[in-house]
Amino acid sequence: MTNRDGIGQFSRRELLRLSAAGLASGLSFTGEAQSVKPDHPPTASHRIEQDLYSKTLKTWCDGLLARQISAIQDPALHGALLCPACSMIHGRCGDAIYPLLRVAHDTGESKYLSGALQLYDWTESQVSRQDGSWVNDVILSSWKGITVFHTIALGEAIHHHGSLLNTAKRQRWTERLAQAAKFLDGFITIETGNINYPITASYCFALCGQVLGEARYENRARALAHQALDFFTPNALIFGEGHPLDKPSPKGCRPVDLGYNVEESLPALALYSLLTGDKAVLDKTVASLKAHMEFMLPDGAWDNSWGTRNYKWSWWGSRTSDGCQPAYALLADHDPRFSEVARRNLELMSACTHDALLFGGPDYFAHGDKPCIHHTFTHAKALATVLDRRSTNAESMAPVALPGDIPYGVKTFPEIGTTLASIGDWRATVTEYDWEYIEHVQAGAGSSGAGHASGGALSLLCHRRIGPLRTASMTQYQIVEVSNQQVFSDAPHMTLTPRIECSTDRAYTSLSDYGASLTKNVTADEITFQARGRLLSASHQPLPEGQVLYRLAYRFTQSAVEIAASTDSVALNTPIWLIFPVIARSGEAAVIASDGSARIDRKKGHVTVTVSNGHKFMPLPKERIFNLVPGFECVPLIVSIPHGEEVRLRIEVPPE
């Protein structure tokens, strides 16, 4: 006997029985590269880590169900997930069927199964198309490329948890999967969308080949995966997050976005290689995971301060991708640091979870901004994947050091015009990256005219004990993907990247000169950078009054960071400012002391910023400044740069 949702009259005991049977039959990949001793019980550390995944996933799924539209029976709304931040239904919310079924299996609670079935029906009613595709949104975007992601979610749901469905429902879902696979077969090539689409399609086709039993899709998977091998830089970074995919910029840079690489493309290649046993792809993926790991910060964040699509940077990752865990956790037997990467990042996301939803950055909740539900339903898929695909007997390693934990001097990545600096407790990123992202898919987008910071910007500064002190944001916040970004509230906001700036008819800054020069010098005791360029608008235009040249110099030592700024310009009737925002939440005190220095009290210590003799900081605003990218509140330290003079800042963190 079946109720109107097709759930079946299962008791909790029956659901639990089905859960055990389904999980026992669906845990491992064909050809999965792992060594498991069947008689070896899970270690205590593994159980703790497993609990972190399971508890976080359940929390998020509870948050999704709390926002599911159930009372309204109209099929245009019934079963969908309402976004608290965007006051809309994101067309991709149907991806949550997979994590909801995983939690139904774990708990035996029918509410998760019921929620998944209602969500499936809404998806088919509103964003499904006759050609087998799904579109991104009901109205805002008709982009069909997202079919690859929902196909994976549907395939994983059937493969791992199909035993929870009655016969008719499972047959209908399987037939729908076949329709989607057929559409993708004629739609996806290596040039479809940004590189994350064809790379993710390699795993999608491999999964469809397994679930549907069709060798054609296995062949398509291999072809795409091996074409993707041409999209790795000599430093093993994936490029292609921008068009043209394979044409370098004037400085020889490639279109690279860390968020999409670690949260979507690399997990797809990892899953593909484990499913198929493709050693060539596996080896390249492992090497690339090591390269991308260089950009993980000590708190588990990803440094995407420079990425082509950093308008979706969310400190823990990227707004609408899935998460790094399927790549790093499932390939942890290749490098013990991979498990540490996955764990730290999950702990960070857990810390950014409030009201059972994942917020878009560390200070969203404190600032009063709402969470976009998109973060939760996509990243829930990643946790479900790890729980379904990782052996329950796998050893969990003790905490190990990651590259960002250890002072190493500098590491330069010419393909992104970016250098990482590490000395003492300081971690910094300096960038002259000149690839400008142009959105080709979202209607009404086009050139952002306000992308990632460049011009020799100090795009990131962290301290090992204090945490992040400053980050980049977009040079000027703009909605590049209309249904995938949030809008600011009425509270004060500004660009978070340190910069030289003046305003006449608009703002002109040091962040927008893609032609700026950047040099560096490294000794055992200090790391120095010098950037030279022009003040330009977000659309790379000079001031109408004439050209203004700038010089920025950074000096990193064990004890302090120093910044020097100067300009050479025509006479202007408007002042030129050095703007240095320091991350500080509303509850953390910030004052200008009697000696002119600024003191910011952080949870784990205080930061002092002094300015060179004769110069003074502007009074601090009463309210904290906030930026949605990557989600921090800050105190803006602003000082005038007189014509022909140099202004120096010194940033210190006194010992405990």
N, C-alpha and C positions, 0 to 999 in steps of 0.2 A: 504494500500500500504506500502511496506517495502523496505528499501534500502539494499545494499549488506551486511551490518553488522547486519541486523535484528533488527534495532533500532525502526523502525516505524516512520512515518512522524508526530512526535509530535511537536506541538508548545511549546514555553516556558510556556504558560498558561496551556496547557494540561499536561505537565510534573509536574507543580506545583499542579494541581488538583489530579493527580495520587499520588504525594508525600503525600499530606494531607490524602488521603484515605488510602494509605498503612500504614502510621505511626499510624493512628487512630486504625487500625485493628491489629497491631503487636507489641504493646508496652509492654504488661505484660505477665508474666509467669503464668502458672497454678500453684496454690498453693503458689504464691510469698508472702513472709512474709513482708508486709509493710502496713502501715495505711495511707490512702489517703482520704482527704476530697474533693470531686469533685468540690464543689463550692468555694474552697479556691484558690485564684490566687497565682502564684509564687511570692516569696519574691524578693526584689531587690538583696539581696545577692545571691539568687539562680540564678537569671538571669545573674549576673556577672560570677558565676562559670560555668553556662551553656555556656556562650559566650567563656570562656577560652577553654572548650572542643571543641566547634564548630569551633572556629577560628583556633585553633591549628590543628585540623583535616583537615580543608580546606587547610591550608598552606601546610601541608604534602602532601595532594593529588595533589595540584598544583605542588609540587616538583616532585612527581612521574610522572605526565603527561609530565613534561618538559624533563624527561629522557626516555620517551617511544619511541621506534623505530617505526616510522610511515611511513617514506619516502621509506624505503626498503620493497618491497612487498614479498620477499622470506619468506615463512612460518617458516623457521628456525629462523628468526629474527623478523618478523613483529609482533608488539604488545607487545613485551617483554620490560622489564625495564633494561636499561644499568647502571651498577654500576660505579660511578665515581672513587671509591677507588680501586676496584678490576679489573676494565676493563674487566668485564665479565657479563654474565646474570646469576643471582642466580635462580636456578630452582624453588624455593619457591615463586618467585615474584607474582605468580598467586593468592596468598592469598589476594592481594590488591583489588581483585574484590569486596570484601565486603565493605571496607571503601569507595571505589570509588562510589559504588551505594548509600551508605548513603549520601554522599555529593551531588550526583545527585538529590536525594530526597529533600535535604535541599534547594538547590539553583535553581532547575529546569533547570540547564545548561546541554545540551546534551553532552558536551565534556567529562564529567565524565562517563556517560553511555557508550558512544562510546569507551572510554579508557578501561572500564571494559570488554566490549564484545571482543575487540581485544586481551586483555590480557588472557581472557578465551580461546580463539581460539589458542593462542600460547601455553598455558599450555597443551591443549589437543593434539596439534601437536607434542610437544617435550618431555614432561616428563610424559605423561599419558601412562599406560600400560594396556594390554588386560585383566589382572586379576582384574582390578578395582582400582589398586593402582596408586599413583604418586611417582616418585623417587626424591631424593633430588636435583640432578643436572643432566644436560644432559650428562656429561662425568665424572666429578670428584667423584661423589658418587651415588651409586645405592640403597642406603638405602631407604626402603619403609615405614619406621615408620612414616615419616612426613605426610603420608596420613591422619593421624588423624587430623592434623592442617588444611590442605586444605579442608577436609570434613566439619569441623566446619565453615570455611569461606564460603564455598558454601552453607551450610545449612542455615546460618544466612542471607546470601544474598537472598536466595529464600524466607525464612520465613518473613523477614522484608520488602524486596524491590522487590519481584517477580512481583508486579504490573507494574513495569517499563519494563518488558520483554514482547514481543509479545507471543502469545500462543505457537507457535512452539518452540521458544527459551526456554520458561519456562519448557515445557515438556522435552526438551532435557537435560536441567540442572538437572531436578528432576530425570530423568532416570540415569544420571551420578552419582548423589548422592546415588542412590540405589545401583549401582555397587560398589561404594567405601565402603558403609556400609557393603555389603556382604563380600568384601575382608577383612575388619577389623574384622568382626565376626570370621573369621578363622585364623586371624593373631595375634591379641592382646590377651595376657594373663597378669597376674600381674607381670611376669618376663620379658616381652618384653622391651628391651632397658633399659634405666634408669627409675626410678619411675615416672618421669613426663609423660611418654608415657601412661601407663595404667591409671594413674589418670586422665589425660586429656581425655582419651578415655571414661571415665565414663560420662562426659558431652557430648562428641561426640555422643555416643549411645543414650543418653536421647533426644538430639536434633533431631537425625535421627528418633527416635521413634515417635516424635511429627510431624515432617514434612512429613514423609512417612506413618504415621499411622500404624506402626508395633509394636505390644506389645513385640515381641522377643527382640528388641533392648532396650526397657525400662527395661526388665529383666536383660539384659547384663550390662546395666548401673548400676543398683543397685548392682549387684554382684561385679563389679570392685570397686565401691565406698566403699562398706563395707569391701572388702579385703584391701583396702588402709588404713583403720582405724588401721591396725596392723603396719603401717609404721610411727608412731608418737613416738618420744622419751618422757620420763616422763616430760620434759620441753615443750612439744607440738611442737617441731620442726619436720618437715617431713624429714625422711632419706630415702636413696635409690638412691642418685645421685652418683653412683659408683657401681662396681661389685666386690665381691658378694653383693647383695642388703642388706642382713640381717646378715652379719658376722662382728663382731666388730674387730677393729684394735688391735694391741698389748696393747695399752693404754685403750682399751675399748671404743674407739670413733666409731661413725657411719658416713657413707658417706652422708654429708649434704652440699647443696649448696644454699645459701640464694637467689641468683638471680633467679634460676629456681623455687624455692619454692614460692617466692612472685609474680613472673611475669607469672607463668604458672600453677603450680600444685594447689595452693590455689585459684586462679581465677576459675579454672575448677571445683573444689569442691564447691565453692560458687555458680556458675552458675547451677551446677547439683542440689544442694540442693534447690535452689530457684525454679527451673523448676519442680522438683518432689515433693517438700514439705517434703523431708526426714529430719526429725528433728535430728536424731542421727548424720548424716553427718554434718548438719548445726551447731550443738552445738560444734562438734570437730573442725570445720573450724573456727568458731568465736574464740575459745580458741587459736587456732594456729595463727590466725592473730594477736592476742594480743602478743603472744610470739615473733613472727617475728618483730613486731613493735619496739621491744627493739633495733633493729639494724638500725633504721632510724636515720640519723643524722639531726641536726637542719636545714640544708639547703635543706632537702628533698632527700638527697642521701641515698643509701643503703650501709651499711658497709659489703661488701663481701670480705674483705681483707684476709679471712681465708678459703673461700669456696673451695670445691673439684674442681669446674669448674670455678675458678676465672680467668682463662686465657681468659674468655669472659666478665669479669667485666668491666662495663662502667660507673661507678660512679652513674649514675641514675638508673642502673639496669644491664641487661645482653644483649649481642649483638643480639641474635636471638630469644629471647622469646618475649612475647606479652605486658607485662606491669601489674602493680599491681592494676590499677584502677578498673577493673571489680570486684575484691574481696573487696577492701576497700570502694569504692564508693557505690556499690550496697548493702553492708551490714552495711551501716553507721547508720541505725536505731538501731543496736545492741550495738554501742559504738560511741559516737560523735567524738572520736579521729580518727576513721577510715576515715571520710570525710577529715579531716586535712591531714592525710597521703597521700591520693590520690591527694589532691590539691597541696601540697608542691612538691610532686614528679613531677606532671605535669608542675608546674612552673619551676622546674629545667630543665626538658626536653625542655621546651619552650626557656629557656635561652641558651641551647646548640643547638638551631636550627638556621641555617644560610643558605642562598640561598634555603630556603624552604625544607631543609632536616635536619634530626636529626644527629648531629655529635656524634662520639663515646666517647666523654668526654669533660670536660670544656675547655681544651686548644688545642684541635685538630685544630680548625679554626685559632686561633692565631699563631699556630706553622706552619700552611700551609699544614697540612695533610687533605686529602679528606675524605668525609663521605661515609661509606658503606651504600648503599641504603637499605640493609637488615634491619637496625635499624628502618627505617621509615615505611616500609610496614608492619612489624610485629606490631609495637607499634600503628600504625594507627588503626589496628583491635580492640585494647583495647578501644580506645576512641569511636569508632563506637558502640561497645558493650554497653558502659555506656549510650550513647545517645539514643540507641534503647531500652534498658532494664530498665532504671531508669524513674520513674514517673516524668512528668514535674511539678507536684504539690508538689513534695517532699520538705520538709523544708531544708534549708541549714543552718547549725549551724555557729555561730560566731567562730573565731579562738580559739582553745583550745591548752593547753600544751601537748606535747608528752613526752614519757619517757626520751628521750635524751635531753630535754630542762631543766631538773631539776637535780641538783646534788644529787646523791643517794649513793655514796660509790662505791661498786663493785657488779656486778652480774656475776656469774660464770655458764658456760654451760659445764659440764664435757663431754657430748657426742660429743663436738667439741674441747675439750681441750682449750677453749677460755674464757677469762675474760674481761668484759667491766668495765672500771673505769671512775668515774665521780666525780670530786671535783672542786668547784669553777666554773670557765669558761672552764676547761679542760675536754676533752672527749678523751678516749684512749682505745685501744684494744691491748691485749697481748695474744699471742697464742703459744701453743706447739702441735697443732693439727697434728696427725700422720697418717691421711688417705691419701694415694697416689692414685690419679686418673689414671686409665688406660682406654684409649678409645678403645671400642670394635667394633665400627660401621664404622668409617671413614677409608678407605683404606690407608695403609701406616702410620698409627698413632701408636697405642700401648702405652707403658708407656711413659709419657711425659718426665720423668727424669728431669723435671724443673717445678715443680708445685707451690702450694701455699707456703707462708713463714711459717716456724715453728721454732723450736729451742729456744722458749721464745722470739720471735721477737715482737718488738713494731710495730704492723702491721698497726696502725692508730693513729694519733694524730690530734685533732681538737681543735680550740678555738672558743668559742661562738660568739665572735665579729669578729675575723679575718677570721674564716673559716678553711678549712683543711690546716694543716701545713706540714703533711707528710702522705704518704700512702704506703701500700705494693704494690708489683707487683709480677709477676712470679719470682721465684728465678733465672731463666734464660729464656728469651723469646724464645718460640718455637711454631711452628704451630701444634697444637694438632688436630684441625679440619680444614682440608686443604681449604675448601671453605667458612669457617665461621670466619676466622681471617684475619687481615690485616698484611702487611709486612712493616717494617720500611723503611723510606726514608734514604738518605745518611747523614742526620743530626745526631749529636751525641745523643746516647741513652745509658741508663744503668738501672740496677735494682733500683727501688725507695725505697726499704725497708731498714731502718737503719740496719747496720750489722758490724760485725768484719770480715775482709777479708784479705787473702793473695793469691798471685798467683805464682805458679811455672810452672808446665806443663799446668795448668788450674786454674780457680778460686776455692778457698776453703773458705766457709763462715759459719757463725753461723746460717744461715737460713735453712740449709739442714739436721740438726740433729733431726730426728723424735724421737730419744730416749732421748733428753735433758730433764732435770728436771726443773720444775718451781714452785717456792713457792711464797706466798704473805703474807702480813701483813697489817691490816687495823686498823687505829685509827680515832678519830674524826678530827685530824689535818693533817694526811698524809696517803697515800697509797703507799706501797712499794712492788716491785717484785724482785726476784732474779732468774736468769736462769744460769744453768751450762750445758755445753755440749762440743762437739768436732767440730772443723772446718772440714767440709766435702764438697765434690764436689756436683754438682746438682744430680748426681747419687748415692750419699751417700757413697762415698769412701774417706778414709783419705789421707793425703799427703803422697807421696812416701818416703819423708825424715823421717817420723815418726808422731806420734800423737801430735796434738796441742789442748790443752784444753782451754776453754774460760769461762769467767764469765761476765754476763751483769746484772746490777742492775738499776732499775728505781725507782725514788722517785717523787711522785706527791703531791704538796701542793697547797694551794690557789694561791700562787704568782708565782710558777715556776715549771718546770719539770727538773729533774736532771738525767743524765745517766752516769753510771760508767762502764768502760770496761777494762778488763785485760786478759792476756793469760799466759799459762804455757806450754812451748814447748821445744822441742829439738832445738839446734842451727840451725838457718835458714840463708841462704844467701839472702833471700828476706824479705822486710819489711812487717809488719802486720799493717793494717789500721783500724781505726774506721771511717766508712763512714755514714754520716748523711745528706741525701738529704732533702732540705727544699723547699716546693712548692713555686714557684715564676714565674710569667709570664715574658716574654721578656721585657715588658715595665715597670716592677717593679725593682727598683734599688737594687743592692746588692753589698756591699763593705766589705772589711776587714779593720777595723778601726786601728788607730795607737796603741791602747792598745791591739790589737790582737783579739778583739771580732768581730763577724760578725753581720752586720745589714742588714735586708731585709725589704724593704718598700713594704707593701701590701696596697691594696685599702682602707682598713678600719683601718689602723694602721701599726706600724712596729714591727718587731720581732728582738730580740737580742739573740745571742748565744755566750756564753763565754766558753773558754776552760781553764782547770786548769793550774796553774803556771808552766812555763817552757815548755809548749807545744804550738805549733802553727799550725794554719790551713794552708793547702796547698793553693797556689794562686788559685783564682776562674777562671774557664774557661771563654773564651770570649763569647761563645754561651751557651744558655740554654740547659740543658739535657732534653730529653723527653722520655716518655714511653707510649705506646699504651694502657697499662692496669694500671690504669683506665683512662688514658688520661690527664696527667698533665705535665707541664714543671717544672723544679726544678733547684735549685742551690745546687751542692754537696759540703758539708762541710766535708773535709777529714783531719784527723790528725793521725800521726804515733803513734803506741803503742810500746814504747821501752820494751825490754825484762825485765820482773820482775817489771814493773811499771803499775800504774793504771792511766787511762785518764778519766777526768770528763768533761762533758758538762752541761751547765745550760741554759735552754731556758726560756725566759721571754717575755711577752707582756706588755709593760708599759701602765699605765692608759691613757685614752684619755686626 
